[in-house]
Amino acid sequence: MKPIEQRIACAKGEITDAIVTASTVHGLSATAIEGVLADALQEIKSQAKTELLNAYNKDMNEAHQEIKKLKEDQEGGDDNGDRTNAANN
């Protein structure tokens, strides 16, 4: 996989090319394109927030599952230790 800097530069170039093409094909001025881009940026920001929230929730769920498993393992370990101590007394 290419370095992130290179992928970002390529993406920027492709987006710029697409903007120029859309402007030419649809006969839109720079001012009109600016409005279109502002709307598109709002959609992208909303998607980014959703992705961030989903990643956070996934991490939290994984952490809760790990804590639950550790507690279950600890409770199982304590129980075995009590039986061993009772058998020795």
N, C-alpha and C positions, 0 to 999 in steps of 0.2 A: 504494500500500500504506500502511496506517495505521502510525503510529509504534509502535515496540516496546512502549512503556509502555502504550499504549492496547490493543494486542493482548493483553498480559499481563493487564491488568485485565479485559478481556472473558473471557479464558480462565478466570481465577479465578472470576468470576461464574458462568460456565457449569458449572464443576466444583462449586461450592457448591450450585447449583440441583440438579444431578444427585445429589449426596449427600443433600440433603433429600428429594428424590423417592424415592430408593432406601430411605432410612430409613423413610419413611412407607409405601410400598408393601409392604415386607417386614417391617414392624413391628419394626425393630431399634433398640435403645437407642444412645445416644451411645457407650457403652463398646464395644458390638459394632462400631459403625461405625469407631471408632478402630482396632480390630484389622484390619478390612478395609482401611482406608486404609494402615496400616503395611505390610501385605502388598503392596498395590498400589505403594506407594512403593519397596519393595525391587525390584520388577519394573522400575519406571521407572529406578531407579539403575543396574540391570544393563544396561538398554537404552542409557542415556546413556554408560556406559563402553564399550559395543560401538561406538556411534556415534563416540565420541572416538578409539578405537583404529583404526577404519576410516578416519577422516579423516587421522589421523597416517600410517597406512600408505600412503594415496593420495598424500599430500604427499611422503613419502619416495620412493615409486616415481617420481613426477614429477621429483624432484630427481636421482635416479639416472639417469633417462633423459636429462635435460638435461646432466648431467656426461658421460655416454657420448657424446652428440652433440657436445659441445664438444671432447672428446678426439679423436673421429673427424675433426672439422673441423680441429683443430690438426695432427693427423698428416698429413692431406691437404695442408694448407698448408705444412708443413715439407718435404714431399716435393717439391712444386712449386718451392719456393725452392731446394732443392739442385740440381734439374735446371737451373734458370736460372743458378745460379752456376757449375755445371760447364760449361755451354755458353759462358759468357762467358770462361772461363779457357782 
